[in-house]
Structure formats: C-alpha cells, structure tokens
Amino acid sequence: MSARPIVWSIAGSDSGGGAGIQADLKALAAFEVHGCTAIAALTAQNSVAVERIEAVAPAMLEAQLAALASDLLPQVVKTGLLASLENVAIVARWIDRLRERGPVALVVDPVRRASSGASFASDELRRAFVEQLLPRATLVTPNRDEAAWLLGEDALAQEQLPEAAARLRALGARAVAITGGDAAGESSLDCIDTPQARGWLSLPRVATAHTHGTGCTYASSAAAALALGFCEADATVLAKMATTAALRDGYAAGQGPGPVQARAGFALQGALLPDLLDRLPDAPATPYAALANADLGLYPVVDSADWVERVLAAGVRTVQLRIKQAAPGHLAQEVARSVAAARAVQAQLFINDHWRLAIEHGAYGVHLGQEDLHTLSAADLAAIRDAGLRLGLSTHSYWEVCRARAHRPSYIACGPIHATTTKDMPWRPQGPDNLAYWCRVLAEPVVAIAGMDEPRSRVAASCGASGIAVVRGIVQAGDPEQAIRRLQQAIAQGRAGAPHPVPALPRPTLAGPVPRD
C-alpha cells in the first residue's frame, strides 16, 4: 500500500486549467495525498466561456476505473462533472465494488454549472444524483444553487440552508456542507450538517475576481482530509481553510476570472481557522476578559478547597477547582473558600462547570467542557462575560477548536495530549506534535491537559503551551509539594530548551469514515 493515501477524482477536464481535475490535483497535492484521475467529461473552455462539453464514453470511463482498481485502490473517491446518466451509474456501481473490499469514502461535488454560467446538468441528471450518488455519499458539497437544484427547489434563502442540509442527509448523504462562496456578504458562511457537528463555518470573504475552481478545490480538499483519517466535521474545516487560502493565492490567467491556487502549508495560517457558529451571526462576538497573566505555567486541577489552599501555599498561581458531585451547600462553601484563598495571593482560580457559583462568589474565571458549552444559552454565556470572568474552553479537534474560538475565550485547552483514565472519551491522544501545532496556530493561550508527568510537562512546555494542566500528578503524589517543585522545574526546562517541531497538519483525534493508523 502507498505511504500516501490515494484519492480518485472522477470528474471533467478543464482545458483552461482552472477547474475540474486540474484544480482537484492541485488541492490533493496541497494535502500530500496521491491523486488519481478518471476523466468523465471533456470540456472546451477558457476563462471566459465553456464552448463545448462531451461526456467520455462509458466504456472508456470503465477502463480508467478498472486500471486504477488493479493497482491504486482509493481511500476516497471524489466526483465532479460526470456529464451523463451512464457515467453516474458507472460511478455508483464502482463505489459498491470498492466497498466490498473495505471502507471507501465518497465525496460528491454536484457540479451544475461553470463559473461562467454554462449549465452542465439536466433534470434527469439531477434525479440520477439523488437516487444513485447521495445514498452512497459520505459528504456532499453543493453551493446554495446546487443544493436547491438537488432538492428540486428554484432557490434557497440563507436561513433555509440548515433545513436543506437536513433534507440532503435524509436523502442518504452521511454529511453535508453547503458552501457559501456563491452568496454575498462580508462573511463566507458554509452550512454544515455532519455526524459530529452542525452549524455555520465563518471566515471573512476574500475579495478577488479569481474564483475559478473553488468548488472543485473545496470538495477535493475535503476528500484529502477524509483520506488522511479526519472525521467529516474536521474535513469541512480543513476544506474551508484550504479553499480560502487558494482564493487568496488566485491569479489572473486569460480575460476572465483566474484560477484559485491551492498550496501546501495552508493549515499553519491561524487566520484561516473559521469560527463554527450555532446560528447565523447578527454581530461580532464580544471577547471574554483576557488573562492577567497568560503565562499560566503549572495548572493543577483539584477537587476541594483544601487542595486549592495547599497548591497555592506551594507557589502555584493558576488552579482549577473541579468538583463533579457535591451537595449544593457544600459546593458553595468550597467555591467561596477557594475564591478567598486565591484572592489572598492574587492567583487565577477557575471554577469548572459551576458558573453561577463562580459569578456569585467572584471567581477569576470559569472552565467549560464542550458538553457544558452545549447546555448553556447565549444569555448564560453573556452573564459570565458581563460579570468580568475569564473563560477557558476544552477542545479535542478542529471543529471543537473552531466552536471554542467563536466565543472569543480567554484560553483554549487542548487534549487529551496523552491517554487518560480520568474520564471515558472517544478521542485519540493528540500527542506533542498536535500540541505544537495548536500552539503555533492559535492566538489564544493554549493549555495542555491529560496524562501529564514531569517528562511530558517538559515536552509540553517545549511545544509552546502557556499552561500545563495536571490532574493526578499532584494530588496522588506522596509529597505533593515536592511534585509541584519538580513539575515547575520541568516546565522551565522545556521552555528554555529547543522548541518541539511543528507539523504541517495535526493527527486526526476522532475516527473518521476512512481508517488510518
């Protein structure tokens, strides 16, 4: 098996070099996956117009796919312009054959028309897509016009897109991303509906005339991300990042709109990380208060006021009180004692989950997990912010980072960095490479959490973590004060040493539809 995952693009050839398989191969190369092509249609086009479209003969498409299947089996198949009912049927049959051998993801880009306006689709072709490709699709990536076409609608308003995405999933697609590149407005908003997350991926719209190949680039980028093992929600984030970067690097070629240009290294640009919003934005998000000291250092997570007082006495200046179960009266007493102890030494105390008590007793901040974030209303979150409390949010993956950043928190916790037994979770350990990636990409202070001991804390510090959260390494130590000193020394050593290398992409942390080691 190839060291690089393989993606097949079954699509049309653009003689002008802007879209179709030409754009697909550039996008796949940006992710360092191996792209194979099966030409389903030939086009005579340039940057101004599409002069002619000719579907490849079914026998020739069959021959291309058979040749690839004998040597270069795919992890993902991406479809673009198929141009005939026969070719749609051939693709559907091949997906079934390939899946008899093992998991293969299918990304469907339902190409309806060219950027110039030329139509590639008939109503018969629409029915073939709906009946034969959508039930097999891992991810379908229409723009708003294409989503309306697939659903038999004349048009869709932006506020109708969540319902439209749900309808497309009901037709069989496992995940849907309705891209916003064909809409107007200052923000480019993609409506996603995946097994992991729903909402709006938002980035500032790129002001450029050179947009040829954006849909192909998006779908192929998503296919590449799936081939690398990312889940569907993360694949949509990476596709938006890659496509936005490609728009920024687009260039003139001919008299009409020029092509976008996908390039490797895009994922290291923090400005390309979109926000993941639960609803359409009506105003920019108001940031939470910044940390007085962003150098969080050693960050113990403890379960009682006694432990808060003890770690503060040992010199710790950032601590989290995490009490999962307690009688209401006792819980309030623990929070009040902890706040008083932290104030006495000007320490940064975060209360896990219990935000109302944190506000009532004037804690420094609140830490919330993703599950807790889901349960809070906009009014609840505003109450935390308006009280002047800092907010820390846990994250485990691209889409959770995007959701967290949308709230403009005071810090972002990334985990699990190492395997942990403190709670059951579906996430794979991120490891130092992912931690270094997030520390490089995120402007917010990053806290590393899970499985931290002295050597791992040293490495986490070398990755650039602002804080290293320790859950058991202190409270279960024979000499907690000595453990604190040794952990603080390890963090100082890590920061003084060579920085940990930063990968171009992090490792997937949640199993996707394509298994990867």
C-alpha positions as CSV (number, residue, x, y, z in Angstrom):
1,M,0.0,0.0,0.0
2,S,1.2,3.5,-0.8
3,A,2.6,5.5,2.1
4,R,0.4,8.3,1.0
5,P,-3.4,7.8,0.9
6,I,-5.0,7.7,-2.5
7,V,-7.9,9.8,-3.7
8,W,-9.6,9.2,-7.1
9,S,-11.1,12.2,-8.8
10,I,-13.8,11.2,-11.3
11,A,-14.5,14.5,-13.0
12,G,-14.2,16.6,-16.1
13,S,-11.1,18.0,-17.6
14,D,-10.9,21.8,-17.9
15,S,-8.9,22.8,-21.0
16,G,-8.4,26.2,-19.4
17,G,-6.6,24.7,-16.4
18,G,-8.8,26.3,-13.8
19,A,-11.3,23.8,-12.5
20,G,-12.1,20.1,-12.9
21,I,-9.4,17.6,-12.4
22,Q,-6.8,20.3,-12.9
23,A,-8.0,22.0,-9.7
24,D,-8.5,18.7,-8.0
25,L,-4.9,17.6,-8.4
26,K,-3.6,20.9,-7.0
27,A,-5.8,20.6,-3.9
28,L,-4.8,16.9,-3.3
29,A,-1.2,17.8,-3.6
30,A,-1.6,20.6,-1.0
31,F,-2.5,17.8,1.5
32,E,0.3,15.5,0.3
33,V,-2.1,12.7,-0.8
34,H,-1.8,10.9,-4.1
35,G,-4.4,11.9,-6.6
36,C,-5.6,9.6,-9.4
37,T,-7.9,10.8,-12.2
38,A,-10.6,9.2,-14.2
39,I,-11.9,11.6,-16.9
40,A,-15.7,11.5,-17.1
41,A,-16.1,14.6,-19.4
42,L,-14.1,16.7,-21.7
43,T,-14.7,20.4,-21.9
44,A,-13.6,23.0,-24.4
45,Q,-13.4,26.1,-22.2
46,N,-11.3,29.1,-21.2
47,S,-11.6,31.7,-18.5
48,V,-14.5,33.4,-20.3
49,A,-16.8,30.6,-21.5
50,V,-17.5,26.9,-21.9
51,E,-17.6,26.2,-25.6
52,R,-18.4,22.5,-25.6
53,I,-18.9,19.6,-23.2
54,E,-18.6,16.0,-24.2
55,A,-19.2,13.0,-21.8
56,V,-16.5,10.4,-22.0
57,A,-17.8,7.1,-23.5
58,P,-19.0,4.7,-20.7
59,A,-16.5,2.1,-21.9
60,M,-13.6,4.5,-21.6
61,L,-14.6,5.5,-18.1
62,E,-15.0,1.9,-17.1
63,A,-11.5,1.2,-18.5
64,Q,-9.9,4.0,-16.5
65,L,-11.5,2.9,-13.3
66,A,-10.6,-0.8,-13.9
67,A,-7.0,0.2,-14.5
68,L,-6.9,2.2,-11.2
69,A,-8.6,-0.6,-9.2
70,S,-6.0,-3.1,-10.3
71,D,-3.1,-1.1,-8.8
72,L,-4.1,2.1,-7.0
73,L,-7.1,1.4,-4.7
74,P,-8.5,4.6,-3.1
75,Q,-9.4,5.5,0.4
76,V,-11.7,8.2,-1.0
77,V,-13.4,8.8,-4.3
78,K,-14.4,12.4,-5.3
79,T,-16.8,13.1,-8.1
80,G,-17.2,16.3,-10.1
81,L,-18.6,16.7,-13.6
82,L,-20.0,13.4,-14.8
83,A,-22.0,14.7,-17.7
84,S,-24.1,11.6,-18.5
85,L,-26.6,9.3,-16.9
86,E,-24.5,6.3,-17.9
87,N,-21.4,7.8,-16.1
88,V,-23.4,8.4,-12.9
89,A,-24.5,4.7,-12.9
90,I,-20.9,3.6,-13.6
91,V,-19.6,5.5,-10.6
92,A,-22.4,4.2,-8.3
93,R,-21.5,0.6,-9.3
94,W,-17.8,1.2,-8.8
95,I,-18.4,2.6,-5.3
96,D,-20.3,-0.6,-4.4
97,R,-17.5,-2.8,-5.8
98,L,-14.8,-0.9,-4.0
99,R,-16.7,-1.0,-0.7
100,E,-16.8,-4.8,-1.0
101,R,-13.0,-4.7,-0.4
102,G,-13.1,-2.3,2.5
103,P,-14.1,1.2,3.6
104,V,-14.1,3.9,0.8
105,A,-15.5,7.4,1.4
106,L,-17.4,9.2,-1.4
107,V,-17.3,13.0,-1.7
108,V,-19.9,14.2,-4.2
109,D,-19.5,17.7,-5.8
110,P,-22.8,18.1,-7.7
111,V,-21.4,20.3,-10.4
112,R,-24.4,22.1,-12.0
113,R,-22.8,24.9,-13.9
114,A,-19.5,26.5,-14.6
115,S,-18.4,29.8,-13.0
116,S,-19.1,31.4,-16.4
117,G,-22.8,30.2,-16.1
118,A,-22.7,27.4,-18.5
119,S,-25.1,24.6,-17.4
120,F,-23.8,21.0,-17.1
121,A,-27.0,19.4,-15.8
122,S,-30.5,18.3,-16.7
123,D,-33.4,17.2,-14.6
124,E,-32.7,13.6,-15.5
125,L,-29.1,14.0,-14.2
126,R,-30.4,15.6,-11.0
127,R,-32.6,12.5,-10.3
128,A,-29.6,10.2,-11.0
129,F,-27.5,12.1,-8.4
130,V,-30.3,12.0,-5.9
131,E,-31.1,8.3,-6.4
132,Q,-27.7,6.9,-7.1
133,L,-25.0,9.1,-5.6
134,L,-26.5,10.8,-2.5
135,P,-27.4,7.4,-0.8
136,R,-23.7,6.4,-1.2
137,A,-22.2,9.8,-0.3
138,T,-20.0,10.3,2.7
139,L,-20.1,14.0,2.1
140,V,-21.9,16.1,-0.4
141,T,-20.6,19.6,-1.1
142,P,-23.1,21.8,-3.1
143,N,-23.1,25.5,-3.1
144,R,-26.5,27.1,-2.4
145,D,-27.6,27.0,-6.1
146,E,-26.6,23.3,-6.3
147,A,-28.4,22.4,-3.1
148,A,-31.6,24.0,-4.4
149,W,-31.2,22.0,-7.6
150,L,-30.7,18.7,-5.8
151,L,-33.8,19.3,-3.8
152,G,-35.9,20.4,-6.8
153,E,-36.2,24.0,-5.5
154,D,-35.9,27.1,-7.5
155,A,-33.8,28.8,-4.9
156,L,-32.9,28.7,-1.2
157,A,-32.5,31.6,1.2
158,Q,-29.6,31.6,3.6
159,E,-31.8,30.9,6.6
160,Q,-33.2,27.9,4.8
161,L,-29.9,26.1,4.5
162,P,-29.9,24.2,7.8
163,E,-33.2,22.6,6.8
164,A,-31.9,22.0,3.3
165,A,-28.8,20.3,4.7
166,A,-31.0,18.1,6.8
167,R,-33.1,17.2,3.8
168,L,-30.0,16.2,1.9
169,R,-28.9,14.0,4.7
170,A,-32.4,12.4,4.7
171,L,-31.8,11.5,1.1
172,G,-28.8,9.4,2.2
173,A,-25.8,11.6,2.5
174,R,-23.8,11.0,5.7
175,A,-22.7,14.6,5.9
176,V,-23.5,17.8,4.0
177,A,-21.6,21.1,3.5
178,I,-23.5,23.8,1.7
179,T,-20.7,26.2,0.8
180,G,-21.2,30.0,0.8
181,G,-18.9,31.1,-1.9
182,D,-21.8,31.9,-4.3
183,A,-23.5,34.2,-1.8
184,A,-23.0,37.9,-1.0
185,G,-21.9,39.5,2.3
186,E,-18.7,40.2,4.2
187,S,-18.6,36.7,5.7
188,S,-18.3,33.5,3.8
189,L,-20.6,31.1,5.6
190,D,-20.8,27.4,5.0
191,C,-23.7,25.5,6.5
192,I,-22.5,22.1,7.7
193,D,-24.5,19.1,9.0
194,T,-22.3,16.2,9.9
195,P,-22.5,13.3,12.4
196,Q,-20.2,15.3,14.7
197,A,-21.3,18.9,14.4
198,R,-23.9,21.3,12.8
199,G,-23.6,25.0,12.3
200,W,-22.0,27.7,10.2
201,L,-18.3,27.8,9.4
202,S,-17.5,31.5,9.0
203,L,-14.5,33.4,7.6
204,P,-14.2,36.8,6.1
205,R,-14.9,36.7,2.4
206,V,-11.9,37.0,0.2
207,A,-12.2,40.0,-2.2
208,T,-11.0,38.6,-5.5
209,A,-12.1,38.2,-9.1
210,H,-10.1,34.9,-9.4
211,T,-12.5,32.3,-8.2
212,H,-12.4,29.6,-10.9
213,G,-12.2,26.1,-9.4
214,T,-13.3,27.0,-5.8
215,G,-16.0,24.2,-5.7
216,C,-13.5,21.6,-7.1
217,T,-10.9,22.7,-4.6
218,Y,-13.3,22.5,-1.7
219,A,-14.5,19.1,-2.5
220,S,-11.1,17.7,-3.2
221,S,-9.7,19.2,0.0
222,A,-12.4,17.6,2.0
223,A,-11.7,14.3,0.2
224,A,-8.0,14.6,1.0
225,A,-8.8,15.3,4.7
226,L,-11.0,12.2,4.8
227,A,-8.3,10.1,3.2
228,L,-5.9,11.3,6.0
229,G,-8.3,9.9,8.6
230,F,-10.2,13.0,9.7
231,C,-13.9,12.9,10.5
232,E,-16.4,14.7,8.4
233,A,-16.7,17.8,10.5
234,D,-12.9,18.3,10.6
235,A,-12.8,17.6,6.9
236,T,-15.2,20.5,6.3
237,V,-13.0,22.8,8.4
238,L,-9.8,21.8,6.5
239,A,-11.6,22.2,3.2
240,K,-12.7,25.8,4.1
241,M,-9.2,26.6,5.2
242,A,-7.6,25.2,2.1
243,T,-10.1,26.9,-0.2
244,T,-9.8,30.3,1.5
245,A,-6.0,30.1,1.1
246,A,-6.4,29.1,-2.5
247,L,-8.7,32.1,-3.1
248,R,-6.0,34.4,-1.6
249,D,-3.4,32.9,-3.9
250,G,-5.6,33.0,-7.0
251,Y,-4.1,34.7,-10.1
252,A,-5.1,36.1,-13.5
253,A,-5.0,33.8,-16.5
254,G,-6.9,34.9,-19.5
255,Q,-9.5,37.6,-19.8
256,G,-12.0,36.2,-17.3
257,P,-11.8,35.0,-13.7
258,G,-8.5,33.3,-13.0
259,P,-8.0,30.1,-11.1
260,V,-7.6,29.6,-7.4
261,Q,-4.2,28.1,-6.3
262,A,-4.1,25.5,-3.6
263,R,-0.7,25.3,-1.8
264,A,0.8,23.1,0.9
265,G,1.3,24.7,4.3
266,F,-2.1,26.5,4.4
267,A,-3.1,24.9,7.7
268,L,-0.3,26.7,9.6
269,Q,-2.0,30.0,9.0
270,G,-4.1,30.7,12.1
271,A,-6.1,33.4,10.3
272,L,-7.6,30.7,8.1
273,L,-9.3,28.9,11.1
274,P,-13.0,29.5,10.7
275,D,-15.5,30.2,13.5
276,L,-18.1,27.5,14.0
277,L,-21.3,29.2,14.9
278,D,-24.6,27.6,16.1
279,R,-26.6,30.3,14.4
280,L,-26.3,33.0,11.8
281,P,-24.3,35.9,13.3
282,D,-26.0,39.2,13.9
283,A,-23.0,40.9,15.4
284,P,-19.3,40.2,16.1
285,A,-18.7,38.2,19.2
286,T,-17.6,40.1,22.3
287,P,-14.3,38.7,23.8
288,Y,-14.1,37.5,27.3
289,A,-11.7,39.2,29.7
290,A,-8.1,38.5,28.9
291,L,-5.8,36.7,31.5
292,A,-3.9,39.0,33.8
293,N,-1.0,36.6,33.3
294,A,-1.1,34.5,30.1
295,D,1.9,32.5,31.4
296,L,-0.3,30.0,33.2
297,G,2.6,27.6,33.9
298,L,1.7,24.7,36.1
299,Y,-2.1,24.5,36.3
300,P,-3.3,21.9,38.9
301,V,-6.9,20.7,38.6
302,V,-8.1,19.8,42.1
303,D,-11.4,18.7,43.8
304,S,-11.6,20.6,47.1
305,A,-10.8,23.9,48.7
306,D,-8.3,22.1,50.9
307,W,-6.3,21.3,47.8
308,V,-6.7,24.8,46.4
309,E,-5.2,26.2,49.6
310,R,-2.4,23.6,49.6
311,V,-1.2,24.2,46.0
312,L,-1.4,27.9,46.4
313,A,0.7,27.7,49.5
314,A,3.3,25.7,47.5
315,G,3.6,28.6,45.0
316,V,1.1,27.7,42.3
317,R,-0.7,30.8,40.8
318,T,-3.2,29.2,38.5
319,V,-5.6,26.5,39.7
320,Q,-8.9,24.9,38.8
321,L,-11.5,23.7,41.2
322,R,-13.3,20.8,39.6
323,I,-16.0,19.2,41.8
324,K,-18.3,16.9,39.9
325,Q,-20.6,15.9,42.6
326,A,-21.4,17.6,45.9
327,A,-24.4,18.8,47.9
328,P,-25.3,22.4,46.9
329,G,-24.5,23.9,50.2
330,H,-21.1,22.2,50.5
331,L,-20.3,23.1,46.9
332,A,-21.0,26.8,47.6
333,Q,-18.7,26.7,50.7
334,E,-15.9,25.1,48.7
335,V,-16.1,27.7,46.0
336,A,-16.2,30.6,48.5
337,R,-13.2,29.2,50.4
338,S,-11.3,28.7,47.2
339,V,-12.0,32.2,45.9
340,A,-10.9,33.7,49.2
341,A,-7.6,31.7,49.1
342,A,-6.9,32.7,45.6
343,R,-7.6,36.4,46.2
344,A,-5.2,36.4,49.1
345,V,-2.3,35.6,46.9
346,Q,-3.6,37.2,43.7
347,A,-3.9,33.8,42.0
348,Q,-6.0,32.9,38.9
349,L,-8.8,30.5,40.1
350,F,-11.0,28.8,37.6
351,I,-14.2,27.0,38.6
352,N,-15.1,24.0,36.4
353,D,-18.7,24.0,35.2
354,H,-20.4,25.8,38.2
355,W,-20.5,29.2,36.5
356,R,-23.4,30.6,38.6
357,L,-21.4,30.0,41.8
358,A,-18.3,31.4,40.2
359,I,-20.2,34.6,39.4
360,E,-21.8,34.8,42.8
361,H,-18.5,34.4,44.7
362,G,-16.4,36.5,42.3
363,A,-14.1,33.8,41.0
364,Y,-11.4,34.8,38.5
365,G,-12.8,32.5,35.7
366,V,-14.8,29.6,34.6
367,H,-13.7,26.5,32.7
368,L,-16.2,24.7,30.5
369,G,-16.1,21.5,28.5
370,Q,-17.7,21.1,25.1
371,E,-20.7,19.3,26.7
372,D,-21.2,22.1,29.2
373,L,-20.9,24.7,26.4
374,H,-23.7,23.0,24.6
375,T,-26.1,23.2,27.6
376,L,-25.6,27.0,28.1
377,S,-27.7,29.5,26.4
378,A,-26.4,32.7,24.8
379,A,-27.8,34.6,27.9
380,D,-25.8,32.3,30.2
381,L,-22.6,32.8,28.4
382,A,-23.2,36.6,28.3
383,A,-23.7,36.5,32.1
384,I,-20.3,35.0,32.5
385,R,-18.7,37.6,30.2
386,D,-20.6,40.5,31.7
387,A,-19.5,39.6,35.2
388,G,-15.9,40.0,34.0
389,L,-15.0,36.4,34.5
390,R,-12.4,34.8,32.2
391,L,-13.5,31.7,30.2
392,G,-11.4,28.6,29.4
393,L,-12.8,26.0,27.0
394,S,-11.8,22.4,26.3
395,T,-11.2,21.2,22.8
396,H,-10.2,17.9,21.1
397,S,-10.4,18.5,17.4
398,Y,-10.5,21.1,14.6
399,W,-14.3,21.6,14.8
400,E,-14.2,22.0,18.6
401,V,-11.4,24.5,18.3
402,C,-13.5,26.4,15.8
403,R,-16.5,26.3,18.0
404,A,-14.5,27.4,21.0
405,R,-12.8,30.3,19.2
406,A,-16.1,31.6,18.1
407,H,-16.8,32.5,21.7
408,R,-13.5,34.5,22.0
409,P,-12.4,32.7,25.2
410,S,-9.6,33.7,27.5
411,Y,-7.7,30.4,26.8
412,I,-8.2,27.2,24.9
413,A,-7.4,23.8,26.5
414,C,-6.3,21.1,24.0
415,G,-6.4,17.4,25.0
416,P,-6.2,14.7,25.7
417,I,-2.4,15.1,24.9
418,H,-1.8,11.7,26.4
419,A,-4.0,8.8,27.3
420,T,-6.1,9.4,30.4
421,T,-8.3,7.3,32.7
422,T,-9.9,10.3,34.4
423,K,-12.9,10.1,32.0
424,D,-14.1,7.9,29.2
425,M,-13.9,9.7,25.8
426,P,-13.8,8.8,22.1
427,W,-10.8,11.0,21.4
428,R,-7.3,9.6,20.5
429,P,-4.4,11.2,22.4
430,Q,-3.2,14.2,20.5
431,G,0.5,13.9,21.4
432,P,3.2,16.6,21.4
433,D,3.0,17.1,17.6
434,N,-0.6,18.2,17.7
435,L,0.1,20.3,20.8
436,A,2.9,22.1,19.0
437,Y,0.6,22.6,16.0
438,W,-2.2,24.2,18.1
439,C,0.3,26.4,20.0
440,R,1.6,27.6,16.7
441,V,-1.8,28.2,15.0
442,L,-3.9,29.7,17.9
443,A,-3.5,33.2,19.1
444,E,-5.2,32.3,22.3
445,P,-3.1,30.9,25.2
446,V,-3.1,27.1,25.0
447,V,-3.4,24.8,27.9
448,A,-2.2,21.2,27.6
449,I,-4.2,18.6,29.5
450,A,-4.2,14.8,30.2
451,G,-1.6,12.4,31.3
452,M,1.0,15.0,32.4
453,D,4.0,14.0,34.4
454,E,7.5,15.6,34.7
455,P,8.9,14.4,31.3
456,R,5.6,15.1,29.5
457,S,5.3,18.5,31.1
458,R,8.8,19.3,29.9
459,V,7.8,18.4,26.3
460,A,4.5,20.2,26.5
461,A,6.4,23.4,27.6
462,S,8.7,22.9,24.6
463,C,5.6,22.8,22.4
464,G,4.7,26.3,23.5
465,A,1.9,25.6,25.9
466,S,1.0,28.5,28.1
467,G,-0.3,26.2,30.8
468,I,0.2,22.5,31.7
469,A,-2.9,21.1,33.5
470,V,-2.1,18.3,35.9
471,V,-5.0,16.3,37.3
472,R,-3.4,13.4,39.2
473,G,0.3,14.1,39.3
474,I,0.0,16.3,42.4
475,V,-3.0,15.1,44.4
476,Q,-1.8,11.4,44.2
477,A,1.9,12.2,44.8
478,G,3.5,11.0,48.1
479,D,4.9,14.5,48.5
480,P,2.6,17.0,46.7
481,E,4.8,20.0,47.4
482,Q,7.9,18.3,46.0
483,A,5.8,17.2,43.0
484,I,4.9,20.8,42.4
485,R,8.5,21.9,42.5
486,R,9.7,19.2,40.1
487,L,6.8,19.9,37.7
488,Q,7.6,23.6,37.7
489,Q,11.3,22.8,37.1
490,A,10.4,20.6,34.2
491,I,8.2,23.3,32.6
492,A,11.0,25.8,33.0
493,Q,13.5,23.4,31.4
494,G,11.1,22.7,28.5
495,R,10.7,26.4,27.8
496,A,14.4,27.0,27.9
497,G,15.3,24.1,25.5
498,A,14.8,23.6,21.8
499,P,11.2,24.1,20.6
500,H,9.3,21.0,19.5
501,P,8.9,20.7,15.7
502,V,5.5,21.8,14.3
503,P,3.8,19.5,11.8
504,A,2.0,20.9,8.7
505,L,-1.1,19.2,9.8
506,P,-2.2,17.6,13.2
507,R,-3.1,14.0,13.5
508,P,-6.8,13.1,13.5
509,T,-8.2,12.7,17.0
510,L,-11.6,11.2,16.2
511,A,-12.1,8.2,14.0
512,G,-13.4,9.1,10.5
513,P,-15.0,7.0,7.8
514,V,-11.6,6.0,6.5
515,P,-9.5,4.1,9.0
516,R,-5.9,5.3,9.3
517,D,-3.1,4.0,11.6
